[in-house]
Amino acid sequence: MDDTALKLSFASAMAEVDPEEWNAVANPTGVRFDPFLKWEFLDALETSGAATPNTGWMPRHILIRDGTGRLKAAMPLYGKSHSRGEFVFDHSWADAFERAGGTYYPKLLGAVPFTPVTGRRLLVRPGPDQIRLQTALLSGAIQLAEQNELSSLHINFASPEEAGMLSETGLLLRTDQQFHWQNRDYGSFDDFLADLSSS
């Protein structure tokens, strides 16, 4: 891949991105389908007013195109003026940072708003250029944070594979815990209650 032919840009709304192009990198063949990465889902969050500058979510989606203008990689990215709707509770970090004289907000967030579901955040089709394009997305996000003097870059609920890559590039990993309920073929809520060890 000729890196000189790549062009990095930012979209301030999903409406600025072609849905077919976004979906082709968000859910390519050979990758587990993720409905929360679909253009339609992310666009609905923005057009409904849930994830907009008025609610503290400033879309800054990264797009990488080749020399022909074809979308090769993308990253859902938001400037944030608070930590609400992330399901990662960094309020104590923000408080400590500000007590030490820093300004925690705005910060930059790679995530799906209001969706605490693990998944890909560096959206690239599998192939020989995958690592190079993922690295370019990450570099673009870091550069955006630095150029705009944002306190930090956060990437929430990244897939285990991407978390390993993020760690290798020097980003700090935060490990947390989630509890998932599994329906073990319960036909009703009473069936679930009957399976519990205590009344």
Buried (B, 14 or more C-beta within 10 A) or exposed (E): EEEEEBEBEBBEBBEEBEBEBBBBBBBBEEBEEBEBBBBEBBBEBBEEEBBBEEBBBBBBBBBBBBEEEEBBBBBBBBBBBBBEBBBBEBEEBBEEBEEEEEEBBBBBBBBBBBBBBBBBBBBBBEEEBEEBBBBBBBEBBBEBBEEEEBBBBBBBBBBEEBBEBBEEEEBEEEEEEEEEEEEEEEEEEEEEEEEEEEE
